[in-house]
Every structure is written in structure tokens, then in C-alpha cells.
């Protein structure tokens, strides 16, 4: 523990002010080797932002509030610019991850599948079509 505390003070008291440890002042440990780089690195506690007792921990704790506002306004600005240039549909598709269909045509597979499902459901309820379908009702009235 003493070696770690010594290494941290050496780190902060560097002569050059570059943030690098002054290796000349580090004493060898008991095995005769210099301290490992893991001990020379400052702890994460010293790098963390100081929070007040009522603060909520956030993933953006390292950023200042001004930096977060700049990031959010720049991303909002880029989204609005994209919506103006490309169109609202394309911008919305990019934001929400939708796949666009620029031709507006449905695939034949999808149409046939829906037709098949509709026929299947109609076969389960044969009397309903006689009461609800306007074409069938009109044909019955003519007969």
C-alpha cells in the first residue's frame, strides 16, 4: 500500500508536468525491480468527477453539462438538416430503423399470402359473407 501511495504522489509531483512519473525518484521494491506500471497509474477514483451527495450517477458523469447540451443540439440539428434535405420519410426511416419501399409496390408473395389467409378465414365462417359483403347482399336482393 505504501508503494502505491508513493507512486501516486510521484505521478502527481512530476518535475516536467507532463503527467508522466519521474522514474528517478521511484525506489525499487523488495525484489529489486521498479514498480509495475499498474501501480504507477493513478486510480480511477482520482480521475472521476466529484459528485455532490444528491447527484444521480449517470453514464455521462465524465462530461460537463455544457458538453452534453452541445452534443444533443448538434445531433438534433443534423437530424433536422437531414429531414430537410432528404425528406421526412427517409429521416424517420433512418431514426427508427425502418426499411423503405421507394416504388410503393407490394411483393406478390405478400399479396398471395394475405389472399390465402382471407380465404381460409372466410371458409371458417361461411354465413358471415352473406350478411356483411355488399356485393353478396346486392346479388341476393336481385334474385
C-alpha positions in Angstrom: 0.0 0.0 0.0 2.9 2.3 0.8 4.4 1.7 -2.7 1.1 2.6 -4.3 0.7 5.8 -2.3 4.3 6.7 -3.1 3.8 6.0 -6.8 0.7 8.2 -6.9 2.4 11.1 -5.2 5.3 10.7 -7.6 2.9 10.7 -10.5 1.3 14.0 -9.4 4.6 15.6 -8.4 6.3 15.0 -11.8 9.0 17.6 -12.5 8.2 18.0 -16.2 4.4 18.4 -15.6 3.7 16.1 -18.4 1.7 13.7 -16.2 4.4 11.0 -16.5 6.1 9.7 -13.4 9.6 10.7 -12.6 11.3 7.3 -12.7 14.5 8.6 -11.0 12.6 9.2 -7.7 10.9 5.8 -7.6 12.6 3.4 -5.3 13.0 -0.2 -6.2 10.6 -2.6 -4.4 11.7 -5.6 -2.3 12.5 -7.8 -5.3 14.9 -5.1 -6.7 12.7 -4.2 -9.7 11.0 -0.9 -10.2 7.3 -0.7 -9.6 4.9 -2.1 -12.2 3.1 0.3 -14.5 -0.2 -0.7 -12.9 0.9 0.8 -9.6 2.2 3.9 -11.3 -1.2 4.7 -12.9 -3.5 6.9 -10.9 -6.5 5.3 -9.6 -9.9 5.7 -11.2 -11.2 7.4 -8.1 -8.8 10.3 -8.6 -9.9 10.6 -12.3 -13.6 10.5 -11.5 -15.8 13.6 -11.4 -16.6 14.8 -7.9 -20.3 14.5 -7.2 -22.4 16.1 -4.6 -24.4 14.0 -2.2 -27.7 14.5 -4.0 -26.4 13.8 -7.6 -27.7 10.9 -9.6 -24.9 8.8 -11.2 -25.2 8.9 -15.0 -23.2 7.4 -17.8 -22.2 10.9 -18.8 -20.6 11.7 -15.4 -17.3 12.5 -17.2 -18.9 15.2 -19.3 -19.9 18.6 -18.2 -23.5 19.8 -18.7 -22.4 22.2 -21.4 -20.7 19.5 -23.4 -23.9 17.3 -23.2 -26.1 20.1 -24.4 -23.7 20.8 -27.3 -23.8 17.1 -28.2 -27.6 16.9 -28.1 -28.1 20.1 -30.1 -25.6 19.1 -32.8 -27.3 15.7 -33.2 -30.8 17.4 -33.3 -29.5 19.9 -35.8 -28.1 17.1 -38.0 -31.4 15.2 -37.8 -33.4 18.3 -38.8 -31.0 19.1 -41.7 -31.3 15.5 -42.9 -35.1 15.8 -42.8 -35.0 19.0 -44.9 -32.5 17.6 -47.5 -33.6 14.0 -47.9 -37.2 14.2 -46.8 -39.2 13.4 -43.7 -39.8 9.8 -44.7 -36.2 9.0 -45.2 -35.1 10.8 -42.0 -37.8 8.9 -40.0 -36.8 5.6 -41.5 -33.2 6.2 -40.5 -34.1 7.3 -37.0 -36.4 4.3 -36.3 -34.6 1.7 -38.4 -37.4 1.3 -41.0 -36.8 -0.2 -44.4 -38.1 2.0 -47.2 -40.2 0.8 -50.2 -39.5 3.6 -52.7 -41.5 2.0 -55.5 -44.6 1.6 -53.3 -45.3 -1.8 -54.8 -46.2 -4.8 -52.7 -44.5 -8.1 -53.3 -46.5 -10.8 -55.0 -45.8 -13.2 -52.1 -47.3 -10.8 -49.6 -50.5 -10.3 -51.7 -51.0 -14.0 -52.2 -50.3 -14.8 -48.6 -53.0 -12.3 -47.5 -55.4 -13.6 -50.0 -54.8 -17.2 -48.9 -55.4 -16.2 -45.2 -58.5 -14.3 -46.1 -60.0 -17.3 -48.0 -59.1 -19.6 -45.1 -60.9 -17.3 -42.6 -63.9 -17.0 -44.9 -64.2 -20.8 -45.1 -64.4 -20.9 -41.3 -67.4 -18.5 -41.2 -69.4 -19.2 -44.4 -72.6 -17.4 -43.2 -70.8 -14.1 -42.4 -70.1 -13.3 -46.0 -73.8 -13.5 -46.8 -74.6 -10.8 -44.2 -71.6 -8.5 -44.5 -70.3 -8.3 -48.1 -72.2 -5.6 -50.0 -71.8 -7.4 -53.3 -73.2 -10.7 -52.0 -76.1 -8.8 -50.3 -76.9 -6.9 -53.6 -76.8 -10.1 -55.6 -79.2 -11.8 -53.1 -81.6 -8.9 -53.4 -81.7 -9.1 -57.2 -82.5 -12.8 -57.0 
